[in-house]
Amino acid sequence: MTDTNGDFVKEIRSELIKVGYSGQELQKELESRQAKVRPAVEKMLDDAHKMATGEAKPMSYDEVFGGE
């Protein structure tokens, strides 16, 4: 199994630095956000499976990404 979590860590770290985190605050917030990645991905996969099998109503592009 490939560890794709490293890609998320780089993105999260970069964003946190942009908004001013550093030192211990950066590390603490990075760990907090990193811990939320897997549950979020698992929920998205579960939702997609339910939509694919008809257990849930499919969502439109605008429902997923927000319309303007």
PDB file as gemmi writes it, atoms N, CA and C in Angstrom:
CRYST1    1.000    1.000    1.000  90.00  90.00  90.00 P 1                      
ATOM      1  N   MET A   1       0.843  -1.187   0.000  1.00  0.00           N  
ATOM      2  CA  MET A   1       0.000   0.000   0.000  1.00  0.00           C  
ATOM      3  C   MET A   1       0.884   1.244   0.000  1.00  0.00           C  
ATOM      4  N   THR A   2       0.545   2.203  -0.828  1.00  0.00           N  
ATOM      5  CA  THR A   2       1.309   3.432  -0.940  1.00  0.00           C  
ATOM      6  C   THR A   2       0.864   4.424   0.122  1.00  0.00           C  
ATOM      7  N   ASP A   3       1.814   5.132   0.711  1.00  0.00           N  
ATOM      8  CA  ASP A   3       1.486   6.149   1.702  1.00  0.00           C  
ATOM      9  C   ASP A   3       1.270   7.483   1.001  1.00  0.00           C  
ATOM     10  N   THR A   4       0.018   7.806   0.746  1.00  0.00           N  
ATOM     11  CA  THR A   4      -0.294   9.085   0.108  1.00  0.00           C  
ATOM     12  C   THR A   4      -0.511  10.170   1.149  1.00  0.00           C  
ATOM     13  N   ASN A   5      -0.499   9.802   2.415  1.00  0.00           N  
ATOM     14  CA  ASN A   5      -0.681  10.783   3.472  1.00  0.00           C  
ATOM     15  C   ASN A   5       0.427  11.830   3.452  1.00  0.00           C  
ATOM     16  N   GLY A   6       1.612  11.453   2.986  1.00  0.00           N  
ATOM     17  CA  GLY A   6       2.721  12.396   2.893  1.00  0.00           C  
ATOM     18  C   GLY A   6       2.398  13.567   1.990  1.00  0.00           C  
ATOM     19  N   ASP A   7       1.661  13.305   0.915  1.00  0.00           N  
ATOM     20  CA  ASP A   7       1.247  14.386   0.022  1.00  0.00           C  
ATOM     21  C   ASP A   7       0.339  15.368   0.754  1.00  0.00           C  
ATOM     22  N   PHE A   8      -0.574  14.848   1.551  1.00  0.00           N  
ATOM     23  CA  PHE A   8      -1.463  15.715   2.317  1.00  0.00           C  
ATOM     24  C   PHE A   8      -0.680  16.518   3.347  1.00  0.00           C  
ATOM     25  N   VAL A   9       0.302  15.895   3.973  1.00  0.00           N  
ATOM     26  CA  VAL A   9       1.102  16.579   4.988  1.00  0.00           C  
ATOM     27  C   VAL A   9       1.805  17.787   4.383  1.00  0.00           C  
ATOM     28  N   LYS A  10       2.370  17.628   3.200  1.00  0.00           N  
ATOM     29  CA  LYS A  10       3.050  18.747   2.537  1.00  0.00           C  
ATOM     30  C   LYS A  10       2.078  19.883   2.266  1.00  0.00           C  
ATOM     31  N   GLU A  11       0.896  19.542   1.762  1.00  0.00           N  
ATOM     32  CA  GLU A  11      -0.122  20.561   1.464  1.00  0.00           C  
ATOM     33  C   GLU A  11      -0.580  21.266   2.739  1.00  0.00           C  
ATOM     34  N   ILE A  12      -0.856  20.484   3.767  1.00  0.00           N  
ATOM     35  CA  ILE A  12      -1.333  21.054   5.029  1.00  0.00           C  
ATOM     36  C   ILE A  12      -0.262  21.956   5.634  1.00  0.00           C  
ATOM     37  N   ARG A  13       0.979  21.476   5.690  1.00  0.00           N  
ATOM     38  CA  ARG A  13       2.080  22.258   6.267  1.00  0.00           C  
ATOM     39  C   ARG A  13       2.244  23.581   5.525  1.00  0.00           C  
ATOM     40  N   SER A  14       2.229  23.517   4.214  1.00  0.00           N  
ATOM     41  CA  SER A  14       2.379  24.725   3.406  1.00  0.00           C  
ATOM     42  C   SER A  14       1.277  25.733   3.718  1.00  0.00           C  
ATOM     43  N   GLU A  15       0.042  25.259   3.807  1.00  0.00           N  
ATOM     44  CA  GLU A  15      -1.081  26.153   4.105  1.00  0.00           C  
ATOM     45  C   GLU A  15      -0.954  26.755   5.499  1.00  0.00           C  
ATOM     46  N   LEU A  16      -0.564  25.950   6.472  1.00  0.00           N  
ATOM     47  CA  LEU A  16      -0.426  26.454   7.839  1.00  0.00           C  
ATOM     48  C   LEU A  16       0.667  27.514   7.934  1.00  0.00           C  
ATOM     49  N   ILE A  17       1.760  27.315   7.244  1.00  0.00           N  
ATOM     50  CA  ILE A  17       2.841  28.304   7.237  1.00  0.00           C  
ATOM     51  C   ILE A  17       2.358  29.600   6.589  1.00  0.00           C  
ATOM     52  N   LYS A  18       1.592  29.471   5.505  1.00  0.00           N  
ATOM     53  CA  LYS A  18       1.050  30.665   4.828  1.00  0.00           C  
ATOM     54  C   LYS A  18       0.197  31.513   5.760  1.00  0.00           C  
ATOM     55  N   VAL A  19      -0.551  30.855   6.648  1.00  0.00           N  
ATOM     56  CA  VAL A  19      -1.432  31.611   7.540  1.00  0.00           C  
ATOM     57  C   VAL A  19      -0.763  31.979   8.862  1.00  0.00           C  
ATOM     58  N   GLY A  20       0.538  31.703   8.983  1.00  0.00           N  
ATOM     59  CA  GLY A  20       1.293  32.210  10.116  1.00  0.00           C  
ATOM     60  C   GLY A  20       1.673  31.247  11.221  1.00  0.00           C  
ATOM     61  N   TYR A  21       1.393  29.964  11.075  1.00  0.00           N  
ATOM     62  CA  TYR A  21       1.797  29.006  12.104  1.00  0.00           C  
ATOM     63  C   TYR A  21       3.304  28.778  12.043  1.00  0.00           C  
ATOM     64  N   SER A  22       3.909  28.554  13.217  1.00  0.00           N  
ATOM     65  CA  SER A  22       5.328  28.202  13.276  1.00  0.00           C  
ATOM     66  C   SER A  22       5.600  27.464  14.587  1.00  0.00           C  
ATOM     67  N   GLY A  23       6.754  26.855  14.662  1.00  0.00           N  
ATOM     68  CA  GLY A  23       7.188  26.184  15.884  1.00  0.00           C  
ATOM     69  C   GLY A  23       6.226  25.118  16.371  1.00  0.00           C  
ATOM     70  N   GLN A  24       6.025  25.108  17.686  1.00  0.00           N  
ATOM     71  CA  GLN A  24       5.171  24.097  18.314  1.00  0.00           C  
ATOM     72  C   GLN A  24       3.714  24.226  17.875  1.00  0.00           C  
ATOM     73  N   GLU A  25       3.259  25.473  17.651  1.00  0.00           N  
ATOM     74  CA  GLU A  25       1.880  25.654  17.187  1.00  0.00           C  
ATOM     75  C   GLU A  25       1.686  25.008  15.822  1.00  0.00           C  
ATOM     76  N   LEU A  26       2.689  25.142  14.956  1.00  0.00           N  
ATOM     77  CA  LEU A  26       2.632  24.521  13.629  1.00  0.00           C  
ATOM     78  C   LEU A  26       2.541  23.008  13.768  1.00  0.00           C  
ATOM     79  N   GLN A  27       3.396  22.426  14.599  1.00  0.00           N  
ATOM     80  CA  GLN A  27       3.411  20.975  14.778  1.00  0.00           C  
ATOM     81  C   GLN A  27       2.084  20.468  15.338  1.00  0.00           C  
ATOM     82  N   LYS A  28       1.559  21.166  16.336  1.00  0.00           N  
ATOM     83  CA  LYS A  28       0.303  20.745  16.968  1.00  0.00           C  
ATOM     84  C   LYS A  28      -0.859  20.811  15.973  1.00  0.00           C  
ATOM     85  N   GLU A  29      -0.949  21.905  15.221  1.00  0.00           N  
ATOM     86  CA  GLU A  29      -2.041  22.057  14.254  1.00  0.00           C  
ATOM     87  C   GLU A  29      -1.884  21.075  13.100  1.00  0.00           C  
ATOM     88  N   LEU A  30      -0.650  20.825  12.674  1.00  0.00           N  
ATOM     89  CA  LEU A  30      -0.394  19.855  11.607  1.00  0.00           C  
ATOM     90  C   LEU A  30      -0.874  18.469  12.026  1.00  0.00           C  
ATOM     91  N   GLU A  31      -0.544  18.058  13.239  1.00  0.00           N  
ATOM     92  CA  GLU A  31      -0.981  16.751  13.739  1.00  0.00           C  
ATOM     93  C   GLU A  31      -2.504  16.677  13.827  1.00  0.00           C  
ATOM     94  N   SER A  32      -3.124  17.758  14.275  1.00  0.00           N  
ATOM     95  CA  SER A  32      -4.582  17.793  14.392  1.00  0.00           C  
ATOM     96  C   SER A  32      -5.248  17.632  13.030  1.00  0.00           C  
ATOM     97  N   ARG A  33      -4.779  18.381  12.064  1.00  0.00           N  
ATOM     98  CA  ARG A  33      -5.390  18.315  10.729  1.00  0.00           C  
ATOM     99  C   ARG A  33      -5.057  17.006  10.025  1.00  0.00           C  
ATOM    100  N   GLN A  34      -3.846  16.509  10.233  1.00  0.00           N  
ATOM    101  CA  GLN A  34      -3.447  15.247   9.606  1.00  0.00           C  
ATOM    102  C   GLN A  34      -4.336  14.105  10.098  1.00  0.00           C  
ATOM    103  N   ALA A  35      -4.712  14.144  11.368  1.00  0.00           N  
ATOM    104  CA  ALA A  35      -5.564  13.100  11.944  1.00  0.00           C  
ATOM    105  C   ALA A  35      -6.962  13.099  11.328  1.00  0.00           C  
ATOM    106  N   LYS A  36      -7.358  14.205  10.716  1.00  0.00           N  
ATOM    107  CA  LYS A  36      -8.692  14.314  10.125  1.00  0.00           C  
ATOM    108  C   LYS A  36      -8.741  13.852   8.672  1.00  0.00           C  
ATOM    109  N   VAL A  37      -7.587  13.639   8.049  1.00  0.00           N  
ATOM    110  CA  VAL A  37      -7.547  13.292   6.627  1.00  0.00           C  
ATOM    111  C   VAL A  37      -8.179  11.928   6.366  1.00  0.00           C  
ATOM    112  N   ARG A  38      -7.713  10.886   7.028  1.00  0.00           N  
ATOM    113  CA  ARG A  38      -8.218   9.534   6.771  1.00  0.00           C  
ATOM    114  C   ARG A  38      -9.727   9.419   6.999  1.00  0.00           C  
ATOM    115  N   PRO A  39     -10.263   9.907   8.126  1.00  0.00           N  
ATOM    116  CA  PRO A  39     -11.717   9.813   8.302  1.00  0.00           C  
ATOM    117  C   PRO A  39     -12.492  10.549   7.207  1.00  0.00           C  
ATOM    118  N   ALA A  40     -11.986  11.681   6.752  1.00  0.00           N  
ATOM    119  CA  ALA A  40     -12.677  12.429   5.698  1.00  0.00           C  
ATOM    120  C   ALA A  40     -12.677  11.655   4.385  1.00  0.00           C  
ATOM    121  N   VAL A  41     -11.538  11.062   4.040  1.00  0.00           N  
ATOM    122  CA  VAL A  41     -11.443  10.281   2.802  1.00  0.00           C  
ATOM    123  C   VAL A  41     -12.332   9.046   2.894  1.00  0.00           C  
ATOM    124  N   GLU A  42     -12.326   8.374   4.050  1.00  0.00           N  
ATOM    125  CA  GLU A  42     -13.168   7.192   4.221  1.00  0.00           C  
ATOM    126  C   GLU A  42     -14.651   7.543   4.086  1.00  0.00           C  
ATOM    127  N   LYS A  43     -15.064   8.697   4.609  1.00  0.00           N  
ATOM    128  CA  LYS A  43     -16.464   9.125   4.475  1.00  0.00           C  
ATOM    129  C   LYS A  43     -16.798   9.413   3.018  1.00  0.00           C  
ATOM    130  N   MET A  44     -15.897  10.067   2.306  1.00  0.00           N  
ATOM    131  CA  MET A  44     -16.146  10.344   0.885  1.00  0.00           C  
ATOM    132  C   MET A  44     -16.293   9.049   0.104  1.00  0.00           C  
ATOM    133  N   LEU A  45     -15.441   8.066   0.385  1.00  0.00           N  
ATOM    134  CA  LEU A  45     -15.526   6.779  -0.306  1.00  0.00           C  
ATOM    135  C   LEU A  45     -16.831   6.062   0.028  1.00  0.00           C  
ATOM    136  N   ASP A  46     -17.226   6.111   1.289  1.00  0.00           N  
ATOM    137  CA  ASP A  46     -18.484   5.485   1.701  1.00  0.00           C  
ATOM    138  C   ASP A  46     -19.673   6.158   1.014  1.00  0.00           C  
ATOM    139  N   ASP A  47     -19.665   7.481   0.978  1.00  0.00           N  
ATOM    140  CA  ASP A  47     -20.744   8.213   0.302  1.00  0.00           C  
ATOM    141  C   ASP A  47     -20.789   7.870  -1.183  1.00  0.00           C  
ATOM    142  N   ALA A  48     -19.629   7.805  -1.821  1.00  0.00           N  
ATOM    143  CA  ALA A  48     -19.572   7.476  -3.251  1.00  0.00           C  
ATOM    144  C   ALA A  48     -20.104   6.069  -3.500  1.00  0.00           C  
ATOM    145  N   HIS A  49     -19.753   5.126  -2.629  1.00  0.00           N  
ATOM    146  CA  HIS A  49     -20.240   3.752  -2.763  1.00  0.00           C  
ATOM    147  C   HIS A  49     -21.766   3.706  -2.637  1.00  0.00           C  
ATOM    148  N   LYS A  50     -22.292   4.432  -1.655  1.00  0.00           N  
ATOM    149  CA  LYS A  50     -23.746   4.455  -1.460  1.00  0.00           C  
ATOM    150  C   LYS A  50     -24.450   5.045  -2.672  1.00  0.00           C  
ATOM    151  N   MET A  51     -23.876   6.073  -3.267  1.00  0.00           N  
ATOM    152  CA  MET A  51     -24.480   6.669  -4.465  1.00  0.00           C  
ATOM    153  C   MET A  51     -24.390   5.710  -5.647  1.00  0.00           C  
ATOM    154  N   ALA A  52     -23.271   5.018  -5.765  1.00  0.00           N  
ATOM    155  CA  ALA A  52     -23.078   4.089  -6.884  1.00  0.00           C  
ATOM    156  C   ALA A  52     -24.011   2.886  -6.800  1.00  0.00           C  
ATOM    157  N   THR A  53     -24.346   2.471  -5.586  1.00  0.00           N  
ATOM    158  CA  THR A  53     -25.215   1.303  -5.415  1.00  0.00           C  
ATOM    159  C   THR A  53     -26.684   1.675  -5.254  1.00  0.00           C  
ATOM    160  N   GLY A  54     -26.991   2.958  -5.301  1.00  0.00           N  
ATOM    161  CA  GLY A  54     -28.369   3.406  -5.192  1.00  0.00           C  
ATOM    162  C   GLY A  54     -28.878   3.566  -3.775  1.00  0.00           C  
ATOM    163  N   GLU A  55     -28.008   3.386  -2.785  1.00  0.00           N  
ATOM    164  CA  GLU A  55     -28.416   3.558  -1.387  1.00  0.00           C  
ATOM    165  C   GLU A  55     -28.605   5.031  -1.035  1.00  0.00           C  
ATOM    166  N   ALA A  56     -27.999   5.905  -1.808  1.00  0.00           N  
ATOM    167  CA  ALA A  56     -28.116   7.346  -1.578  1.00  0.00           C  
ATOM    168  C   ALA A  56     -28.308   8.041  -2.917  1.00  0.00           C  
ATOM    169  N   LYS A  57     -28.967   9.189  -2.870  1.00  0.00           N  
ATOM    170  CA  LYS A  57     -29.217   9.978  -4.070  1.00  0.00           C  
ATOM    171  C   LYS A  57     -27.889  10.555  -4.579  1.00  0.00           C  
ATOM    172  N   PRO A  58     -27.615  10.404  -5.879  1.00  0.00           N  
ATOM    173  CA  PRO A  58     -26.398  11.005  -6.436  1.00  0.00           C  
ATOM    174  C   PRO A  58     -26.426  12.525  -6.268  1.00  0.00           C  
ATOM    175  N   MET A  59     -25.255  13.119  -6.148  1.00  0.00           N  
ATOM    176  CA  MET A  59     -25.151  14.568  -5.991  1.00  0.00           C  
ATOM    177  C   MET A  59     -24.698  15.198  -7.298  1.00  0.00           C  
ATOM    178  N   SER A  60     -25.197  16.385  -7.552  1.00  0.00           N  
ATOM    179  CA  SER A  60     -24.777  17.121  -8.746  1.00  0.00           C  
ATOM    180  C   SER A  60     -23.414  17.767  -8.492  1.00  0.00           C  
ATOM    181  N   TYR A  61     -22.792  18.226  -9.546  1.00  0.00           N  
ATOM    182  CA  TYR A  61     -21.505  18.919  -9.442  1.00  0.00           C  
ATOM    183  C   TYR A  61     -21.622  20.101  -8.481  1.00  0.00           C  
ATOM    184  N   ASP A  62     -22.683  20.892  -8.636  1.00  0.00           N  
ATOM    185  CA  ASP A  62     -22.865  22.061  -7.782  1.00  0.00           C  
ATOM    186  C   ASP A  62     -23.082  21.680  -6.320  1.00  0.00           C  
ATOM    187  N   GLU A  63     -23.752  20.553  -6.074  1.00  0.00           N  
ATOM    188  CA  GLU A  63     -23.948  20.105  -4.695  1.00  0.00           C  
ATOM    189  C   GLU A  63     -22.622  19.702  -4.056  1.00  0.00           C  
ATOM    190  N   VAL A  64     -21.747  19.121  -4.838  1.00  0.00           N  
ATOM    191  CA  VAL A  64     -20.452  18.683  -4.321  1.00  0.00           C  
ATOM    192  C   VAL A  64     -19.509  19.865  -4.139  1.00  0.00           C  
ATOM    193  N   PHE A  65     -19.393  20.696  -5.167  1.00  0.00           N  
ATOM    194  CA  PHE A  65     -18.384  21.754  -5.174  1.00  0.00           C  
ATOM    195  C   PHE A  65     -18.941  23.152  -4.940  1.00  0.00           C  
ATOM    196  N   GLY A  66     -20.252  23.275  -4.837  1.00  0.00           N  
ATOM    197  CA  GLY A  66     -20.864  24.579  -4.602  1.00  0.00           C  
ATOM    198  C   GLY A  66     -21.049  25.364  -5.882  1.00  0.00           C  
ATOM    199  N   GLY A  67     -22.232  25.831  -6.089  1.00  0.00           N  
ATOM    200  CA  GLY A  67     -22.530  26.628  -7.276  1.00  0.00           C  
ATOM    201  C   GLY A  67     -22.214  28.085  -7.025  1.00  0.00           C  
ATOM    202  N   GLU A  68     -22.071  28.819  -8.103  1.00  0.00           N  
ATOM    203  CA  GLU A  68     -21.770  30.248  -7.961  1.00  0.00           C  
ATOM    204  C   GLU A  68     -23.003  31.078  -8.087  1.00  0.00           C  
TER     205      GLU A  68                                                      
END                                                                             
